[in-house]
Amino acid sequence: MDVLKSVAVELPCNQCGQRYQVTLGQILLSQDALGHDCLARGETECEPLFEAGLLNQELIGAFVDAWKRLEAAARASGGALRVQEAPNDR
């Protein structure tokens, strides 16, 4: 499982209240995009600028590494690691 595509931060829109998700992969891509001479005056004008600040790159990397170790341990036990939505999350 690609946790960079499967795990997301869910946020509410400050204007309408609707919720949207930004995947870990989108956050990392946004961090890579920073410094490419964007002329935006702030986060409200540049989606990558906003997304890049959601989570620390090293923290995401540590999570991905831990996920890989958990997947390997599950495989070694004859199983597979899966993510499921908790019943009370919505």
Backbone as CSV, one residue per row, in Angstrom:
resi,resn,N_x,N_y,N_z,CA_x,CA_y,CA_z,C_x,C_y,C_z
1,MET,0.843,-1.180,0.000,0.000,0.000,0.000,0.884,1.236,0.000
2,ASP,0.550,2.184,-0.821,1.292,3.442,-0.875,0.647,4.415,0.112
3,VAL,1.246,4.516,1.308,0.652,5.374,2.338,0.694,6.846,1.954
4,LEU,1.582,7.221,1.043,1.625,8.618,0.600,0.366,8.996,-0.179
5,LYS,-0.274,7.996,-0.790,-1.526,8.236,-1.512,-2.750,7.900,-0.673
6,SER,-2.578,7.041,0.316,-3.712,6.527,1.080,-3.997,7.284,2.374
7,VAL,-3.008,7.965,2.916,-3.184,8.684,4.179,-3.257,10.177,3.889
8,ALA,-4.251,10.818,4.487,-4.471,12.243,4.213,-4.782,12.996,5.494
9,VAL,-4.554,14.292,5.446,-4.981,15.210,6.490,-6.327,15.763,6.035
10,GLU,-7.342,15.643,6.871,-8.656,16.183,6.531,-8.826,17.527,7.223
11,LEU,-9.196,18.531,6.444,-9.308,19.898,6.954,-10.650,20.508,6.558
12,PRO,-11.160,21.433,7.381,-12.364,22.155,6.980,-11.983,23.421,6.214
13,CYS,-12.818,23.802,5.257,-12.633,25.083,4.578,-13.055,26.186,5.545
14,ASN,-12.247,27.217,5.675,-12.568,28.318,6.587,-13.749,29.146,6.110
15,GLN,-14.082,29.066,4.838,-15.183,29.854,4.284,-16.513,29.118,4.332
16,CYS,-16.543,27.882,3.802,-17.821,27.168,3.671,-17.985,26.038,4.679
17,GLY,-16.911,25.620,5.329,-16.989,24.548,6.306,-16.894,23.150,5.729
18,GLN,-16.934,23.025,4.387,-16.784,21.695,3.798,-15.419,21.141,4.147
19,ARG,-15.345,19.825,4.225,-14.085,19.175,4.565,-13.420,18.666,3.302
20,TYR,-12.111,18.745,3.249,-11.342,18.233,2.118,-10.098,17.552,2.648
21,GLN,-9.485,16.746,1.801,-8.327,15.972,2.222,-7.108,16.311,1.383
22,VAL,-5.964,16.330,2.055,-4.670,16.533,1.404,-3.818,15.318,1.772
23,THR,-3.418,14.538,0.768,-2.640,13.330,1.051,-1.212,13.685,1.468
24,LEU,-0.567,12.730,2.112,0.836,12.928,2.485,1.681,13.178,1.246
25,GLY,1.360,12.492,0.158,2.082,12.700,-1.098,1.929,14.113,-1.624
26,GLN,0.714,14.665,-1.547,0.494,16.043,-1.992,1.299,17.019,-1.135
27,ILE,1.378,16.743,0.157,2.151,17.614,1.045,3.627,17.594,0.653
28,LEU,4.163,16.389,0.419,5.574,16.290,0.016,5.827,16.969,-1.323
29,LEU,4.914,16.806,-2.284,5.071,17.474,-3.583,5.045,18.994,-3.411
30,SER,4.190,19.475,-2.542,4.114,20.910,-2.293,5.405,21.421,-1.681
31,GLN,5.984,20.634,-0.777,7.255,21.036,-0.175,8.354,21.098,-1.222
32,ASP,8.323,20.165,-2.181,9.304,20.174,-3.267,9.108,21.376,-4.185
33,ALA,7.872,21.838,-4.327,7.555,22.938,-5.236,7.942,24.302,-4.665
34,LEU,8.120,24.386,-3.369,8.460,25.673,-2.757,9.803,26.171,-3.289
35,GLY,9.900,27.449,-3.414,11.146,28.040,-3.876,11.287,28.073,-5.377
36,HIS,10.211,27.811,-6.104,10.259,27.868,-7.562,9.745,29.214,-8.069
37,ASP,10.131,30.281,-7.414,9.820,31.655,-7.808,8.327,31.924,-7.902
38,CYS,7.558,31.383,-6.971,6.125,31.654,-6.916,5.924,33.101,-6.459
39,LEU,5.056,33.823,-7.141,4.811,35.233,-6.831,3.602,35.437,-5.926
40,ALA,3.041,34.371,-5.392,1.874,34.483,-4.519,2.235,35.274,-3.276
41,ARG,1.234,35.976,-2.764,1.457,36.802,-1.577,1.117,36.079,-0.284
42,GLY,0.841,34.809,-0.363,0.538,34.061,0.856,-0.160,32.754,0.559
43,GLU,-0.488,32.049,1.636,-1.082,30.729,1.528,-2.417,30.732,0.798
44,THR,-3.178,31.823,0.919,-4.495,31.848,0.292,-4.402,31.942,-1.225
45,GLU,-3.273,32.357,-1.754,-3.098,32.475,-3.203,-2.328,31.311,-3.802
46,CYS,-1.750,30.473,-2.971,-0.894,29.393,-3.482,-1.180,28.114,-2.697
47,GLU,-1.879,27.199,-3.352,-2.221,25.934,-2.692,-0.989,25.174,-2.216
48,PRO,0.064,25.033,-3.044,1.247,24.320,-2.555,1.884,24.977,-1.326
49,LEU,1.830,26.295,-1.251,2.404,26.988,-0.102,1.642,26.607,1.162
50,PHE,0.318,26.526,1.065,-0.493,26.128,2.209,-0.230,24.670,2.580
51,GLU,-0.292,23.784,1.578,-0.143,22.354,1.833,1.228,22.010,2.393
52,ALA,2.258,22.697,1.960,3.621,22.397,2.393,3.788,22.557,3.896
53,GLY,3.026,23.433,4.502,3.164,23.689,5.929,2.338,22.777,6.820
54,LEU,1.582,21.865,6.244,0.699,21.028,7.056,1.462,20.064,7.957
55,LEU,2.464,19.393,7.424,3.243,18.417,8.195,4.710,18.515,7.816
56,ASN,5.558,18.209,8.759,6.999,18.238,8.567,7.449,17.087,7.678
57,GLN,8.333,17.363,6.736,8.833,16.364,5.791,9.506,15.191,6.501
58,GLU,10.292,15.455,7.530,10.973,14.388,8.262,9.964,13.511,9.001
59,LEU,8.899,14.113,9.519,7.867,13.358,10.215,7.138,12.417,9.253
60,ILE,6.846,12.899,8.052,6.214,12.047,7.041,7.159,10.901,6.677
61,GLY,8.430,11.203,6.511,9.415,10.167,6.191,9.502,9.106,7.282
62,ALA,9.475,9.532,8.533,9.522,8.587,9.648,8.273,7.705,9.659
63,PHE,7.118,8.295,9.338,5.877,7.529,9.266,5.949,6.475,8.155
64,VAL,6.432,6.875,6.983,6.553,5.947,5.852,7.503,4.805,6.210
65,ASP,8.630,5.126,6.846,9.579,4.082,7.261,8.937,3.118,8.259
66,ALA,8.210,3.659,9.239,7.535,2.811,10.225,6.471,1.949,9.548
67,TRP,5.747,2.519,8.595,4.729,1.762,7.861,5.367,0.579,7.128
68,LYS,6.498,0.826,6.487,7.185,-0.250,5.761,7.612,-1.371,6.707
69,ARG,8.095,-1.005,7.903,8.485,-2.022,8.880,7.267,-2.813,9.347
70,LEU,6.141,-2.134,9.552,4.913,-2.820,9.957,4.417,-3.758,8.855
71,GLU,4.484,-3.298,7.601,4.083,-4.158,6.485,4.954,-5.411,6.420
72,ALA,6.251,-5.249,6.591,7.175,-6.392,6.550,6.871,-7.359,7.693
73,ALA,6.588,-6.830,8.878,6.276,-7.694,10.020,4.966,-8.441,9.789
74,ALA,3.984,-7.773,9.210,2.708,-8.424,8.915,2.900,-9.533,7.882
75,ARG,3.690,-9.260,6.845,3.985,-10.276,5.819,4.712,-11.473,6.427
76,ALA,5.661,-11.200,7.322,6.413,-12.270,7.962,5.500,-13.166,8.811
77,SER,4.396,-12.604,9.277,3.419,-13.366,10.057,2.391,-14.051,9.175
78,GLY,2.540,-13.864,7.844,1.593,-14.459,6.914,0.374,-13.605,6.653
79,GLY,0.405,-12.370,7.096,-0.744,-11.479,6.941,-0.423,-10.282,6.070
80,ALA,-1.308,-9.320,6.108,-1.140,-8.080,5.358,-1.662,-6.921,6.201
81,LEU,-0.976,-5.821,6.162,-1.378,-4.632,6.900,-2.446,-3.895,6.101
82,ARG,-3.563,-3.531,6.744,-4.668,-2.831,6.092,-5.125,-1.666,6.954
83,VAL,-5.697,-0.669,6.314,-6.263,0.482,7.008,-7.769,0.414,6.839
84,GLN,-8.484,0.628,7.909,-9.933,0.688,7.817,-10.428,1.891,8.592
85,GLU,-11.521,2.434,8.154,-12.088,3.602,8.823,-12.762,3.147,10.109
86,ALA,-12.472,3.841,11.191,-13.123,3.535,12.464,-14.603,3.936,12.382
87,PRO,-15.499,3.165,12.962,-16.936,3.431,12.848,-17.361,4.814,13.328
88,ASN,-16.680,5.380,14.315,-17.093,6.662,14.885,-16.368,7.854,14.318
89,ASP,-15.580,7.682,13.227,-14.809,8.779,12.663,-15.661,9.758,11.870
90,ARG,-16.833,9.425,11.471,-17.652,10.305,10.627,-18.903,10.727,11.310
